[in-house]
Amino acid sequence: MKNSRTDWLVLAGFCCFLFFFGLASFGLVGADEPRYAQVAREMLARRDWITPTLGGKPWLEKPPLYYWQAMVAYSIFGVSDWAARLPSAVDATLMVVAVYLFLKWFRPGFQLDGALMTASAAGVVGFARAASTDMPLAAMFTIALLAWYAWHESAAKAYLALFYACLALGALAKGPVAPFLAAMIIVIFAAAKNDFGSIWRTLWVPGVVLFLVVALPWHIAVQIKNPDFFRVFVLQHNLARFGTNLYHHPEPFWYYLPVVLLGLIPWAVFVVAALVETIRVWLTERQEMLGSEDALNALLVIWLAVPVVFFSFSQSKLPGYIVPALPAGTLLLAEYLRRHVTVSESPNIFVTILHSVVAASPVVSALMIQYIVLQHRLPWGKAAAISFSFAAVLVIGIAITLRTKLGFGALRFVTLVPVVLAVAAILRLGAPALDSTLSVRPLANEISHLENKPLPLAVAHVSREIEFGLAFYRNQTIDRYDSGQVPPGEHLVVAPEGSQTAIAKQVAGRRVSYLGSFAPQGLDYYWVSAVGMEQNNR
């Protein structure tokens, strides 16, 4: 009982630090974070739990799970960027707890290791702190597959019910990809075991009914209210997104190999070692492996591989697509660790050194993040020398510890040290630079301080990231000069530096006054008079 209580305290501390601490350190970044946050705000303002809206118009790209969670967070804490990120932090915590409980109940001994490895993987930390749909999907998908394997091993129908419920929530998080990937993984696993009966046993009628009860009502309701839903959501944002470059995210076929390795830092080296060992055992002792408790390792290999292979065929690739695969890697490592600690082994010297370098390397980037963000390079100088020296000390310390008699038993502790240091450095040293260069929060604050009264805001020749960020932080619809949306009344406009002449041409006959610049992102903002104001002032 005492050890269990300690485990929960350690888990709570790490989850609070890695997922929740400093959520407001820098503003919402990219196009997706402010866009999803604003959709949830508009749904809450309209008291509409069915139709996602942006700028007052239906926004049918994604299902509503994230929006619902953000609406609850806004209702409790008020609308803010950190509240918009709260759902992902909560979902990541649920995922880590599920990993801990699964290992405790079915593979006891290394449940804390597996949970902390999952929590501290770079991809998990990053998306746990993002206002997006990726972590809600990853969490529900992970809990679903763990529940399915728990049922497979124990035959307890409660786990199968949990599998269907979480799979339905995964569908509400990001669409049909959740049940589709789960079905692929289960079918391949059953084929590998030559146990096709498990597929038919999985198709449990009460579970299917539970899935439909959870997932179907919203889909029916939103289709009734928005006849375009099927075309926009299914045909465009699922099928067309996968099969074409309609949304302009092309990447090479091998794109997800480095992405998944980066997402598994600092554990990537040992995850690869665990993967290689598991595949080797599978090839040499296939029947023994699949017929014992080691069948879990086969499922984890399939789980890790299927999302990576599947999305490699997609014509539209984004890093968040393979977040559901990351827990499979850390669970595979937990199983690898359990096998090797039992026989008191020390890691291979080459693997030890490589792991030590990979584990310590994020500290360099974290300590130098201001230079990387502001100068887009890693300058050589005193700061770089200190950063590399500090990382070198960490490398030596990790390597020496792993080569002592503690061996694999020390892996969790020594690897978490640089993780904590890197996250702390990013939040403490890098947040101001990240805020000024990647978020429009400081720009929105500057503009608000200049206004005597709230004015409409437009943008000209700027990125979607700036447009959606201003829409959230200003809580207003943003017009685009590029699309011919020039407000007839008095308004403000944000444009690239030196755009006053170009703006004046687009609003011929109207007064354009320069108000200020936001140098970190190369932007100017101007005041534009209303149509006819010049004549009225004469």
Secondary structure by P-SEA (a helix, b strand, c coil): caaaaaaaaaaaaaaaaaccccccccccccccaaaaaaaaaaaaaaccccccccccccccccccaaaaaaaaaaaaccccccccaaaaaaaaaaaaaaaaaaaaacccccaaaaaaaaaacaaaaaaaacccaaaaaaaaaaaaaaaaaaaaacccaaaaaaaaaaaaaaaaaccaaaaaaaaaaaaaaaaaaccaaaaaaaccaaaaaaaaaaccaaaaaaaaaccccccccccccccccccccccccccccccaaaaaaaaaccaaaaaaaaaaaaaaaaaacaaaaaaccaaaaaaaaaaacaaaaaacccccccccccccaaaaaaaaaaaaaaaaaaacccccaaaaaaaaaaaaaaaaaaaaaaaaaacccccccaaaaaaaaaaaaaaaaaaaaaaccccccaaaaaaaaaaaaaaaaaacccaaaaaacccaaaaaaaaaaacccbbbbbbccccaaaaaaaaaaacbbbbbccccccccccbbbbbcccaaaaaaaaaccbbbbbcccccccbbbbbbbbccccccccc
